[in-house]
Amino acid sequence: MRAPHLTRRQWDVIHLLVQGLTTGQIADRLSIAPGTVRHHREHILRAFDVTTTVEVARWYGRYVDAH
């Protein structure tokens, strides 16, 4: 299973998304604006070619289990 090319910050956002944090909570945790979190999330969805963060979480879970 090959991971899409993402920035370190985008991987940080994914890690927090799969923990169930909201946009606001992620923004607070990473000290970035909520709009920046939304921008990262949109890029992540495109990179994974999916439409929901649930699909990203499924992929992430399989990827982490494989490595």
Backbone as CSV, one residue per row, in Angstrom:
resi,resn,N_x,N_y,N_z,CA_x,CA_y,CA_z,C_x,C_y,C_z
1,MET,0.845,-1.173,0.000,0.000,0.000,0.000,0.891,1.236,0.000
2,ARG,0.692,2.066,-0.979,1.533,3.256,-1.128,0.789,4.506,-0.654
3,ALA,1.466,5.294,0.146,0.876,6.520,0.678,0.974,7.637,-0.350
4,PRO,-0.053,8.474,-0.419,0.041,9.639,-1.307,1.083,10.615,-0.772
5,HIS,1.603,11.448,-1.670,2.583,12.452,-1.266,1.857,13.595,-0.570
6,LEU,2.140,13.751,0.711,1.554,14.822,1.504,2.653,15.494,2.314
7,THR,2.392,16.722,2.729,3.350,17.415,3.579,3.282,16.846,4.998
8,ARG,4.296,17.138,5.766,4.308,16.705,7.169,3.088,17.246,7.907
9,ARG,2.736,18.486,7.646,1.588,19.103,8.321,0.291,18.400,7.931
10,GLN,0.175,17.998,6.675,-1.027,17.275,6.247,-1.116,15.918,6.952
11,TRP,0.019,15.249,7.148,0.009,14.000,7.920,-0.384,14.275,9.361
12,ASP,0.057,15.406,9.917,-0.357,15.787,11.273,-1.866,15.937,11.345
13,VAL,-2.446,16.584,10.336,-3.902,16.776,10.290,-4.608,15.423,10.191
14,ILE,-4.124,14.530,9.340,-4.730,13.201,9.213,-4.710,12.486,10.560
15,HIS,-3.575,12.515,11.215,-3.442,11.828,12.503,-4.501,12.314,13.494
16,LEU,-4.749,13.600,13.520,-5.748,14.160,14.435,-7.169,13.906,13.942
17,LEU,-7.381,13.944,12.636,-8.703,13.633,12.081,-9.149,12.230,12.467
18,VAL,-8.251,11.273,12.332,-8.634,9.884,12.614,-8.844,9.654,14.116
19,GLN,-8.367,10.571,14.939,-8.650,10.503,16.376,-10.005,11.114,16.706
20,GLY,-10.653,11.699,15.677,-11.989,12.250,15.866,-12.032,13.709,16.278
21,LEU,-10.904,14.407,16.192,-10.900,15.814,16.555,-11.629,16.647,15.506
22,THR,-12.252,17.713,15.951,-12.942,18.633,15.057,-11.937,19.584,14.410
23,THR,-12.400,20.317,13.414,-11.552,21.312,12.756,-10.992,22.296,13.779
24,GLY,-11.841,22.790,14.659,-11.392,23.741,15.681,-10.373,23.152,16.626
25,GLN,-10.591,21.908,17.035,-9.642,21.253,17.932,-8.296,21.026,17.253
26,ILE,-8.344,20.638,15.982,-7.095,20.444,15.229,-6.355,21.765,15.097
27,ALA,-7.100,22.820,14.776,-6.490,24.148,14.645,-5.806,24.555,15.943
28,ASP,-6.495,24.358,17.055,-5.903,24.699,18.355,-4.662,23.864,18.637
29,ARG,-4.756,22.574,18.380,-3.644,21.657,18.680,-2.407,21.999,17.853
30,LEU,-2.629,22.377,16.576,-1.497,22.653,15.685,-1.146,24.140,15.599
31,SER,-1.892,24.963,16.315,-1.683,26.421,16.313,-1.772,26.998,14.902
32,ILE,-2.830,26.589,14.196,-3.111,27.118,12.865,-4.576,27.532,12.809
33,ALA,-4.938,28.277,11.785,-6.314,28.735,11.631,-7.224,27.590,11.183
34,PRO,-8.497,27.620,11.597,-9.445,26.602,11.132,-9.523,26.529,9.606
35,GLY,-9.405,27.665,8.938,-9.415,27.667,7.474,-8.243,26.897,6.886
36,THR,-7.116,26.947,7.566,-5.946,26.193,7.119,-6.189,24.694,7.276
37,VAL,-6.836,24.313,8.366,-7.188,22.901,8.569,-8.117,22.445,7.447
38,ARG,-9.124,23.256,7.128,-10.065,22.903,6.045,-9.329,22.770,4.713
39,HIS,-8.384,23.667,4.454,-7.596,23.600,3.225,-6.787,22.297,3.177
40,HIS,-6.138,21.963,4.274,-5.368,20.708,4.327,-6.294,19.512,4.108
41,ARG,-7.465,19.533,4.762,-8.407,18.418,4.623,-8.840,18.246,3.175
42,GLU,-9.122,19.339,2.489,-9.512,19.246,1.076,-8.387,18.665,0.224
43,HIS,-7.158,19.087,0.485,-6.014,18.547,-0.256,-5.851,17.047,0.030
44,ILE,-6.026,16.675,1.284,-5.920,15.266,1.678,-6.970,14.432,0.948
45,LEU,-8.207,14.907,0.914,-9.272,14.168,0.223,-8.942,13.981,-1.256
46,ARG,-8.422,15.031,-1.892,-8.031,14.916,-3.302,-6.879,13.935,-3.480
47,ALA,-5.898,13.997,-2.588,-4.734,13.115,-2.692,-5.131,11.645,-2.564
48,PHE,-6.112,11.366,-1.709,-6.585,9.998,-1.515,-7.675,9.632,-2.524
49,ASP,-8.137,10.615,-3.289,-9.226,10.417,-4.252,-10.466,9.855,-3.564
50,VAL,-10.846,10.503,-2.457,-12.026,10.124,-1.695,-12.855,11.374,-1.410
51,THR,-14.034,11.170,-0.842,-14.910,12.315,-0.580,-15.176,12.568,0.900
52,THR,-14.776,11.626,1.769,-15.029,11.807,3.202,-13.779,11.487,4.024
53,THR,-13.729,12.069,5.202,-12.614,11.768,6.098,-12.718,10.350,6.647
54,VAL,-13.913,9.775,6.644,-14.065,8.374,7.060,-13.262,7.471,6.124
55,GLU,-13.303,7.763,4.829,-12.533,6.974,3.866,-11.032,7.134,4.100
56,VAL,-10.617,8.337,4.445,-9.203,8.570,4.763,-8.835,7.759,6.005
57,ALA,-9.694,7.766,7.013,-9.421,7.027,8.241,-9.301,5.531,7.969
58,ARG,-10.146,4.997,7.106,-10.061,3.574,6.752,-8.710,3.270,6.108
59,TRP,-8.322,4.103,5.146,-7.041,3.903,4.481,-5.898,4.008,5.490
60,TYR,-5.948,5.021,6.322,-4.905,5.258,7.319,-4.766,4.044,8.240
61,GLY,-5.888,3.507,8.684,-5.861,2.339,9.556,-5.208,1.142,8.886
62,ARG,-5.533,0.908,7.624,-4.925,-0.201,6.886,-3.435,0.053,6.670
63,TYR,-3.078,1.305,6.371,-1.681,1.658,6.126,-0.846,1.468,7.396
64,VAL,-1.350,1.943,8.510,-0.609,1.838,9.766,-0.461,0.361,10.144
65,ASP,-1.514,-0.415,9.971,-1.447,-1.852,10.298,-0.418,-2.569,9.421
66,ALA,-0.263,-2.140,8.176,0.667,-2.790,7.246,2.118,-2.404,7.509
67,HIS,2.330,-1.323,8.258,3.706,-0.870,8.492,3.989,-0.958,9.939
